[in-house]
Amino acid sequence: MKQMVDLPTIWEHGRATLQTFWISIIFLLAPFAYLVLSQRSKSKSVAGRSDKGEAGSTAPDHSKFDTSNIRVTKILIHPIKSCKGTSVPEANYTLEGFDNDRKWCIIKTHNNAVVTARDVAKMVLIYPRIIPASSSEAGRLEVSFPKESGCETFSVPLNPTKEELQDWENLNISLWGKDDIEGYVCQTNIGRSPSEILSEYMGLPVHLAVKGPRRRICPPTIRFPNLDAPSYFQDGYPLLIVSEESVAAAQEHIRGMVGTQGIEEKWSSDTLQIERFRPNIVIKGAGAPFFEDILTAFTIDSHHETLDGASSIIRLVRKCTRCVLPNVHPETGVRDKAVPLKVLMKHRRGLDPGRPRLPCMGCNGIFTANGVVKVGDWIHVCETGFV
């Protein structure tokens, strides 16, 4: 006898097989769908169709900016990385940055890794001062310390000769995980060595190192994948620019967050010093904050009107992502537990596509030729867009 076909059983098996098939398809397509939707969301934000970034950050409104009255209000040089900066009336620059800016750094003796105020906050109280050459003496870098430290002042050559460098230890210095920066351990002929004095102040064995002649190339950016600009011991790029309006906006955000996220009552009246952000050039006059976010190319000179060929083009290549270093007070060396990092994390995150989890303040740039900039000089906008 032929067996009877059990139609209900066949139906149940077929339905189970179909469900398994569609569930597999959904799991296979889900990651692709998420990627497409996330990229679409990012492109809208970058293109300006959406003003909201991650964690409530906002893109600048181009219509608010006055590009005709922007001037340089401050120039800062930081001879030793993470140490005290000096405000100067003018500064010469080369492709590597302002003369003597971050030309020196402090490194650990056991692995030649750069030490910063992220590690030792009181580094910001070390005062390096440029003593220019005179008719009778070569130029030198004079390094002094807070009086209560008991550490004596010392000096090293501003521009060591080839003969001097032959007697100094040559090594590869590590910064951000790459040990490809050529440097020399600085020496002096008088008193204790810079290494001894700095080690006493820092509380760990360190050397003072000066940048060697081998070129150090800046990392590429999204807009400049083949970037070929040199630098000294800057975190990444030869120039950092910040506007006074941007820092004022950050301060207003701080005021509004007092009493939350560990932001103390003192910030109801305390001033957020622009020096915390360690810029080279401070500008003012755009009439609204974060103009530097869209300033992609500009020139600087003493003329209010734009003159062709008056100065070379400066390009901003990447927003400056921030860590805890700006939390360190530049005059006391004390690190605040919240300000400004927690405020920036709320209002200035998601603006750098390469590092969307980090907050931004100011922008990094490169020089295209040698030149000079003075306090009071005018900013001439050549291009705007996405930095």
Backbone torsions as a table, in degrees:
resi	resn	phi	psi	omega
1	MET	NA	144.6	176.7
2	LYS	-78.4	141.4	178.5
3	GLN	-73.8	143.1	178.1
4	MET	-75.8	138.4	179.1
5	VAL	-76.4	125.2	179.7
6	ASP	-88.8	89.1	-175.3
7	LEU	-60.7	-41.0	178.7
8	PRO	-61.0	-37.9	-179.8
9	THR	-66.2	-43.7	178.2
10	ILE	-60.6	-40.9	179.9
11	TRP	-61.4	-44.5	-179.8
12	GLU	-63.1	-44.1	178.4
13	HIS	-62.6	-40.6	-179.2
14	GLY	-65.8	-42.1	-179.9
15	ARG	-65.1	-40.3	179.2
16	ALA	-63.4	-42.0	178.9
17	THR	-63.1	-42.5	179.8
18	LEU	-63.5	-41.8	178.6
19	GLN	-62.2	-44.3	179.3
20	THR	-60.1	-40.7	-179.9
21	PHE	-61.9	-49.3	-176.9
22	TRP	-69.7	-34.6	176.4
23	ILE	-63.2	-40.5	178.2
24	SER	-62.6	-42.6	179.7
25	ILE	-62.4	-42.5	-179.8
26	ILE	-61.7	-44.6	179.7
27	PHE	-63.8	-35.3	179.6
28	LEU	-70.6	-37.1	-175.3
29	LEU	-87.3	-19.3	-175.5
30	ALA	-58.0	-49.4	-179.9
31	PRO	-59.8	-38.6	-179.8
32	PHE	-64.2	-44.2	179.6
33	ALA	-62.6	-40.5	178.9
34	TYR	-63.0	-42.1	-179.1
35	LEU	-63.1	-44.5	-179.6
36	VAL	-62.3	-45.3	-178.4
37	LEU	-66.8	-39.2	-179.4
38	SER	-68.7	-39.7	178.6
39	GLN	-66.5	-36.9	177.2
40	ARG	-63.1	-42.0	178.4
41	SER	-63.0	-42.8	-179.9
42	LYS	-64.4	-42.4	-177.4
43	SER	-64.5	-35.2	177.3
44	LYS	-64.5	-42.1	-178.5
45	SER	-65.8	-44.8	-178.2
46	VAL	-65.9	-38.6	-177.3
47	ALA	-74.3	-9.3	176.7
48	GLY	93.3	1.0	179.0
49	ARG	-72.9	-16.7	174.8
50	SER	-128.9	124.4	-177.7
51	ASP	-81.2	-12.8	-175.1
52	LYS	-94.1	128.7	174.0
53	GLY	-106.4	-167.5	-179.7
54	GLU	-64.5	144.6	176.6
55	ALA	57.3	30.0	174.0
56	GLY	82.2	11.8	178.5
57	SER	-67.7	153.8	-177.2
58	THR	-123.4	141.8	174.8
59	ALA	-83.7	145.7	-177.5
60	PRO	-68.3	143.9	176.4
61	ASP	-88.4	110.9	-175.2
62	HIS	-58.8	-30.2	-175.2
63	SER	-68.9	-15.9	-177.4
64	LYS	-83.0	-14.0	-170.3
65	PHE	-90.2	137.3	171.6
66	ASP	-102.6	106.4	-175.4
67	THR	-87.7	2.2	-174.6
68	SER	-96.3	-7.6	-174.1
69	ASN	-133.6	39.2	-178.6
70	ILE	-97.9	128.9	-176.7
71	ARG	-131.2	160.9	173.6
72	VAL	-80.2	122.5	-178.7
73	THR	-107.4	-17.2	179.2
74	LYS	-158.1	146.2	174.4
75	ILE	-127.2	129.0	-177.4
76	LEU	-123.9	133.3	176.3
77	ILE	-115.0	133.3	177.9
78	HIS	-119.9	87.8	-174.5
79	PRO	-57.0	-46.6	177.3
80	ILE	-104.2	127.1	-178.3
81	LYS	-53.5	130.2	178.0
82	SER	73.7	1.8	176.3
83	CYS	-97.4	179.0	-173.9
84	LYS	-58.2	138.0	176.3
85	GLY	-93.2	162.8	-179.9
86	THR	-124.5	130.3	175.2
87	SER	-81.7	127.9	-177.7
88	VAL	-126.6	154.3	-179.4
89	PRO	-76.0	-24.4	178.0
90	GLU	-157.6	161.0	-178.8
91	ALA	-151.8	137.4	171.8
92	ASN	-83.1	149.6	176.7
93	TYR	-136.0	152.3	172.6
94	THR	-122.4	-172.6	179.0
95	LEU	-62.5	-26.2	-177.9
96	GLU	-82.7	-10.6	179.9
97	GLY	129.6	-171.0	176.0
98	PHE	-63.8	144.9	178.0
99	ASP	-53.6	127.0	175.2
100	ASN	68.9	11.6	177.3
101	ASP	-85.7	120.1	-177.5
102	ARG	53.3	35.4	176.9
103	LYS	-78.9	-21.2	178.5
104	TRP	-119.0	158.7	173.4
105	CYS	-151.0	165.3	176.8
106	ILE	-106.6	131.0	-176.0
107	ILE	-125.8	153.2	174.6
108	LYS	-73.5	140.3	-175.5
109	THR	-71.4	-27.9	-172.5
110	HIS	-84.4	-21.4	-179.4
111	ASN	-139.4	4.2	177.9
112	ASN	61.3	23.1	178.4
113	ALA	-84.1	139.6	-179.8
114	VAL	-65.7	135.3	174.9
115	VAL	-101.1	136.1	178.2
116	THR	-127.2	175.1	178.1
117	ALA	-69.4	-8.6	169.1
118	ARG	-64.6	-31.6	-178.6
119	ASP	-93.3	-45.0	-177.4
120	VAL	-128.6	97.1	-171.4
121	ALA	-60.2	-34.8	-175.4
122	LYS	-71.7	0.0	172.7
123	MET	-57.3	-31.4	-176.5
124	VAL	-65.8	-12.4	179.0
125	LEU	-91.9	-9.3	173.4
126	ILE	-70.7	128.4	-172.6
127	TYR	-111.1	100.2	174.6
128	PRO	-89.4	131.7	-176.5
129	ARG	-127.3	131.2	179.3
130	ILE	-82.3	120.5	174.6
131	ILE	-105.6	105.9	-176.6
132	PRO	-64.0	158.5	177.4
133	ALA	-66.8	147.2	175.4
134	SER	-121.0	-176.8	179.7
135	SER	-66.9	-21.8	-176.8
136	SER	-111.4	-15.8	-176.0
137	GLU	-136.5	146.9	174.6
138	ALA	-74.7	156.7	178.2
139	GLY	-67.2	154.0	-179.4
140	ARG	-147.8	159.9	172.0
141	LEU	-101.6	117.0	179.1
142	GLU	-99.0	129.1	-176.4
143	VAL	-119.5	121.5	179.8
144	SER	-124.9	167.7	-172.4
145	PHE	-132.2	162.5	174.1
146	PRO	-55.6	141.2	-175.2
147	LYS	-57.2	-38.6	-175.5
148	GLU	-69.6	-12.6	-179.8
149	SER	-73.8	-25.2	-177.4
150	GLY	77.7	4.1	-179.6
151	CYS	-87.8	134.7	-177.3
152	GLU	-82.1	153.9	176.2
153	THR	-70.7	143.7	173.9
154	PHE	-138.0	166.1	178.8
155	SER	-132.9	148.0	173.4
156	VAL	-131.8	158.6	-179.4
157	PRO	-58.6	138.0	178.6
158	LEU	-69.6	-42.2	177.5
159	ASN	-131.3	84.2	-176.2
160	PRO	-58.1	141.3	-179.9
161	THR	-76.6	167.7	176.7
162	LYS	-60.2	-37.0	179.7
163	GLU	-65.9	-41.6	178.2
164	GLU	-64.9	-42.7	-178.6
165	LEU	-64.2	-29.2	178.1
166	GLN	-63.8	-27.3	179.6
167	ASP	-91.5	-7.1	-179.0
168	TRP	-98.5	147.0	-179.7
169	GLU	-67.2	127.8	177.8
170	ASN	-97.9	133.5	-176.9
171	LEU	-152.8	166.5	173.4
172	ASN	-95.9	128.3	-175.5
173	ILE	-102.6	140.1	-176.1
174	SER	-101.5	126.7	176.0
175	LEU	-139.4	126.0	-177.8
176	TRP	55.6	39.6	173.4
177	GLY	83.7	-1.1	179.0
178	LYS	-114.1	123.2	-177.8
179	ASP	-102.8	57.3	-174.2
180	ASP	-119.4	15.0	-179.4
181	ILE	-99.8	122.6	180.0
182	GLU	-76.4	134.6	178.4
183	GLY	-147.8	168.1	177.1
184	TYR	-129.6	139.7	177.5
185	VAL	-77.1	119.9	-175.3
186	CYS	-70.7	144.3	178.7
187	GLN	-130.5	159.6	174.0
188	THR	-137.4	153.3	-176.6
189	ASN	-92.9	-1.1	-174.8
190	ILE	-123.3	129.5	173.9
191	GLY	67.8	-156.2	180.0
192	ARG	-68.6	155.4	-179.1
193	SER	-74.0	156.1	174.6
194	PRO	-55.0	-36.2	-179.8
195	SER	-61.8	-43.5	-179.6
196	GLU	-64.0	-45.8	-175.9
197	ILE	-67.6	-46.6	-179.7
198	LEU	-65.4	-36.8	178.8
199	SER	-63.1	-39.2	177.7
200	GLU	-63.6	-43.9	-178.0
201	TYR	-69.8	-42.5	-174.6
202	MET	-77.0	-25.4	-178.0
203	GLY	81.7	17.9	175.2
204	LEU	-156.5	156.3	-176.8
205	PRO	-69.5	120.2	-177.6
206	VAL	-140.8	164.4	171.7
207	HIS	-122.3	156.2	164.8
208	LEU	-95.7	126.0	-178.0
209	ALA	-121.0	145.5	175.4
210	VAL	-110.8	145.9	-178.7
211	LYS	-65.0	134.4	175.6
212	GLY	-82.5	174.7	-175.0
213	PRO	-74.9	-16.8	-179.0
214	ARG	-65.3	133.0	-176.6
215	ARG	-64.9	137.2	171.2
216	ARG	-111.8	119.9	-173.8
217	ILE	-92.7	138.1	179.2
218	CYS	-66.3	150.4	176.5
219	PRO	-68.4	150.1	179.3
220	PRO	-69.6	160.9	175.4
221	THR	-124.9	174.0	-179.7
222	ILE	-61.2	-42.4	179.8
223	ARG	-79.9	-23.2	-177.9
224	PHE	-127.8	74.2	-177.4
225	PRO	-68.5	-18.5	-179.9
226	ASN	-115.2	36.4	-177.9
227	LEU	-58.8	132.3	-176.1
228	ASP	-128.0	34.0	-177.6
229	ALA	-90.6	139.7	178.3
230	PRO	-88.5	165.8	177.7
231	SER	-155.4	168.5	175.0
232	TYR	-91.2	-122.1	179.8
233	PHE	-101.3	22.8	174.4
234	GLN	-63.0	157.2	179.3
235	ASP	-57.0	-34.1	-179.7
236	GLY	-154.5	-38.6	-169.1
237	TYR	-136.0	157.7	-172.3
238	PRO	-69.4	-19.8	-172.4
239	LEU	-134.0	142.6	171.4
240	LEU	-131.9	126.1	-177.3
241	ILE	-123.0	138.3	-179.9
242	VAL	-139.5	145.5	177.1
243	SER	-100.1	149.0	176.8
244	GLU	-61.3	-36.5	-179.9
245	GLU	-62.6	-35.8	-179.7
246	SER	-67.3	-42.1	179.1
247	VAL	-68.3	-36.7	176.6
248	ALA	-63.7	-38.8	177.9
249	ALA	-65.6	-40.3	177.2
250	ALA	-62.0	-38.6	179.2
251	GLN	-65.4	-38.3	177.2
252	GLU	-63.9	-38.9	176.7
253	HIS	-63.6	-37.9	177.7
254	ILE	-61.7	-46.3	179.1
255	ARG	-55.4	-41.3	-177.2
256	GLY	-73.8	-12.1	-178.3
257	MET	-109.7	6.1	179.1
258	VAL	-57.5	133.1	-178.7
259	GLY	91.5	-3.8	177.7
260	THR	-122.3	154.1	174.8
261	GLN	51.5	32.2	176.7
262	GLY	80.4	11.2	179.5
263	ILE	-82.9	117.1	-170.7
264	GLU	-77.6	161.2	-177.5
265	GLU	-61.2	-28.2	-177.8
266	LYS	-58.3	-24.8	-178.1
267	TRP	-75.7	-0.2	171.3
268	SER	-68.8	-23.9	-178.5
269	SER	-129.6	-21.6	-178.8
270	ASP	-64.4	150.3	-179.9
271	THR	-96.0	137.2	173.9
272	LEU	-85.5	104.8	-176.6
273	GLN	-71.0	137.1	179.6
274	ILE	-66.2	-24.0	179.5
275	GLU	-63.6	-21.8	177.5
276	ARG	-58.1	-31.0	-175.3
277	PHE	-89.8	-4.5	172.3
278	ARG	53.2	47.9	178.2
279	PRO	-77.8	166.5	169.3
280	ASN	-93.4	-43.7	-178.4
281	ILE	-122.2	129.5	173.6
282	VAL	-109.5	133.2	-179.2
283	ILE	-122.6	162.0	178.3
284	LYS	-155.5	147.8	173.5
285	GLY	129.6	-7.5	-179.2
286	ALA	-73.0	-17.1	176.6
287	GLY	85.4	-4.8	179.3
288	ALA	-154.9	155.5	-177.3
289	PRO	-74.8	157.5	171.4
290	PHE	68.3	30.6	173.3
291	PHE	-62.5	-33.3	-179.4
292	GLU	-61.7	-20.2	178.4
293	ASP	-63.4	-23.8	-176.9
294	ILE	-118.5	1.4	-178.3
295	LEU	-85.5	100.4	-174.4
296	THR	-93.8	-27.9	178.9
297	ALA	-151.8	138.9	-178.6
298	PHE	-159.4	167.6	171.5
299	THR	-123.3	161.5	178.3
300	ILE	-131.6	127.0	172.6
301	ASP	-157.9	-179.1	-173.2
302	SER	-84.9	-3.4	-177.5
303	HIS	-95.0	134.9	177.5
304	HIS	-69.2	-36.9	177.5
305	GLU	-86.5	146.6	179.4
306	THR	-72.2	127.3	177.5
307	LEU	-119.1	125.5	-179.9
308	ASP	-61.6	129.9	176.1
309	GLY	79.3	4.6	-178.8
310	ALA	-67.5	-31.4	177.8
311	SER	-157.0	164.8	-176.8
312	SER	-82.2	160.7	-179.1
313	ILE	-77.1	137.9	172.2
314	ILE	-111.4	133.5	-177.9
315	ARG	-115.2	134.2	171.7
316	LEU	-92.6	126.2	-169.0
317	VAL	-112.9	-17.7	-178.5
318	ARG	-164.3	142.5	172.5
319	LYS	-66.4	149.7	-178.6
320	CYS	-91.0	109.8	176.4
321	THR	-77.5	149.7	-169.4
322	ARG	-117.2	150.5	178.3
323	CYS	-122.2	-154.8	-177.4
324	VAL	-82.0	-8.6	-174.4
325	LEU	-57.7	-42.5	177.5
326	PRO	-62.0	-13.3	175.7
327	ASN	-71.1	-14.9	-178.9
328	VAL	-82.6	124.8	179.1
329	HIS	-68.7	124.1	-175.1
330	PRO	-68.0	-14.6	-178.0
331	GLU	-106.3	-18.0	-179.8
332	THR	-116.2	-20.3	-177.0
333	GLY	75.4	10.9	180.0
334	VAL	-92.5	132.6	-178.8
335	ARG	-92.3	124.1	175.4
336	ASP	-74.7	145.1	-176.2
337	LYS	-78.3	-11.0	-175.2
338	ALA	-137.3	-37.3	-169.1
339	VAL	-100.8	133.6	0.4
340	PRO	-97.3	2.5	-169.6
341	LEU	-57.8	-47.1	-177.4
342	LYS	-64.5	-33.0	178.3
343	VAL	-70.1	-43.2	178.3
344	LEU	-65.1	-35.6	178.6
345	MET	-61.7	-32.1	180.0
346	LYS	-80.4	-39.9	-169.8
347	HIS	-108.5	-14.0	-172.4
348	ARG	-132.1	32.1	180.0
349	ARG	-103.0	155.4	178.0
350	GLY	81.6	18.8	-177.2
351	LEU	-101.0	-17.6	177.2
352	ASP	-107.7	110.6	-177.1
353	PRO	-58.1	-29.4	-179.2
354	GLY	-75.4	-26.9	-179.8
355	ARG	-140.0	67.1	-171.9
356	PRO	-66.1	-19.5	-178.5
357	ARG	-81.3	-11.5	-176.9
358	LEU	-101.4	145.8	178.1
359	PRO	-80.5	158.3	-176.9
360	CYS	-122.2	145.8	170.8
361	MET	-154.7	116.8	-176.8
362	GLY	84.7	172.6	-178.5
363	CYS	-136.1	147.2	178.1
364	ASN	-91.5	146.7	-178.0
365	GLY	-140.4	173.3	176.5
366	ILE	-130.8	151.9	175.3
367	PHE	-96.7	149.9	179.2
368	THR	-108.2	-5.9	177.5
369	ALA	-165.0	170.9	176.2
370	ASN	-75.0	154.4	179.1
371	GLY	-174.7	-167.5	178.6
372	VAL	-141.2	144.9	176.3
373	VAL	-130.3	142.4	-177.8
374	LYS	-126.7	150.1	172.8
375	VAL	-61.0	132.1	-176.7
376	GLY	99.4	-13.6	177.7
377	ASP	-62.8	157.0	-179.0
378	TRP	-96.3	144.4	174.1
379	ILE	-94.3	122.8	176.9
380	HIS	-108.7	114.1	-175.1
381	VAL	-76.5	123.7	177.2
382	CYS	-99.7	-40.5	-178.8
383	GLU	-146.0	146.9	169.4
384	THR	-126.4	159.0	-178.7
385	GLY	169.7	-137.5	-179.1
386	PHE	-109.1	116.5	178.6
387	VAL	-86.7	NA	NA
